[in-house]
Amino acid sequence: TDNTPWPELDAAFDWQPNGWTLNLSQLDIEALIPLIKLAPESESTSDLINKLAPKGRVEDVRLSMNGGLDTLRYSAELDELAMT
């Protein structure tokens, strides 16, 4: 993340033969921005995100899947979300 330390991450991951679940307590949106560079052809996306300058947190993130992509379930709460 561009030499910026990550905040403490509280996560729980459970993998079973019939599916998986992932729970994260919170993610700082600004800390995630440098990860966009890992995506293919990310330059235009990076430019847009940098212009929007999102801030805030994604909290109580819950992901699960127990088969194909159509079984993916997710939820999260946004806290102090802001963009310019």
C-alpha positions as CSV (number, residue, x, y, z in Angstrom):
1,T,0.0,0.0,0.0
2,D,2.7,2.5,-1.1
3,N,4.7,2.1,2.1
4,T,1.8,3.2,4.3
5,P,1.2,0.8,7.2
6,W,-2.1,-1.0,7.3
7,P,-4.4,-0.4,10.2
8,E,-5.0,-3.5,12.4
9,L,-7.2,-6.0,10.6
10,D,-9.6,-8.2,12.5
11,A,-10.7,-11.0,10.2
12,A,-12.3,-14.5,10.4
13,F,-12.2,-17.0,7.5
14,D,-13.8,-20.4,7.5
15,W,-13.3,-22.9,4.7
16,Q,-15.4,-26.0,4.5
17,P,-15.8,-28.5,1.7
18,N,-19.3,-27.1,0.8
19,G,-18.3,-23.3,1.0
20,W,-16.6,-20.5,2.8
21,T,-17.3,-17.4,4.9
22,L,-15.2,-14.3,5.5
23,N,-15.9,-11.7,8.1
24,L,-13.9,-8.4,8.5
25,S,-14.5,-6.0,11.3
26,Q,-13.6,-2.9,9.3
27,L,-11.6,-1.6,6.3
28,D,-10.3,1.9,5.9
29,I,-11.3,3.0,2.3
30,E,-8.2,5.2,1.9
31,A,-5.9,2.3,2.8
32,L,-7.4,0.2,0.0
33,I,-6.9,2.7,-2.8
34,P,-3.3,1.7,-3.6
35,L,-4.5,-1.9,-4.3
36,I,-6.3,-0.6,-7.5
37,K,-2.9,-0.7,-9.2
38,L,-2.9,-4.5,-9.0
39,A,-5.8,-4.7,-11.4
40,P,-5.1,-5.0,-15.1
41,E,-5.4,-1.7,-17.1
42,S,-6.0,0.2,-13.8
43,E,-4.6,3.6,-14.8
44,S,-8.0,5.2,-15.7
45,T,-9.7,3.7,-12.6
46,S,-6.8,5.0,-10.4
47,D,-7.2,8.4,-11.9
48,L,-11.0,8.4,-11.2
49,I,-10.6,7.1,-7.6
50,N,-7.9,9.7,-6.9
51,K,-10.2,12.5,-8.2
52,L,-13.1,11.2,-6.0
53,A,-10.8,10.8,-3.0
54,P,-13.1,8.5,-1.1
55,K,-12.8,8.4,2.7
56,G,-14.4,6.5,5.5
57,R,-14.7,2.9,6.6
58,V,-16.5,-0.2,5.4
59,E,-17.5,-2.1,8.6
60,D,-19.0,-5.5,9.5
61,V,-18.0,-7.0,6.1
62,R,-19.5,-10.4,5.5
63,L,-18.9,-12.6,2.5
64,S,-19.9,-16.2,1.8
65,M,-20.2,-18.6,-1.0
66,N,-21.2,-22.2,-1.2
67,G,-21.0,-23.2,-4.8
68,G,-20.8,-21.2,-8.0
69,L,-20.6,-17.4,-8.3
70,D,-24.4,-17.2,-8.1
71,T,-24.2,-18.3,-4.5
72,L,-22.0,-15.3,-3.4
73,R,-23.6,-13.4,-0.6
74,Y,-22.3,-10.2,1.0
75,S,-23.2,-7.3,3.3
76,A,-21.4,-4.4,4.8
77,E,-22.0,-1.1,6.6
78,L,-20.5,2.2,5.5
79,D,-19.3,4.7,8.1
80,E,-18.3,8.3,7.6
81,L,-18.3,7.8,3.8
82,A,-17.2,10.9,1.9
83,M,-16.0,11.8,-1.6
84,T,-15.0,15.1,-3.2
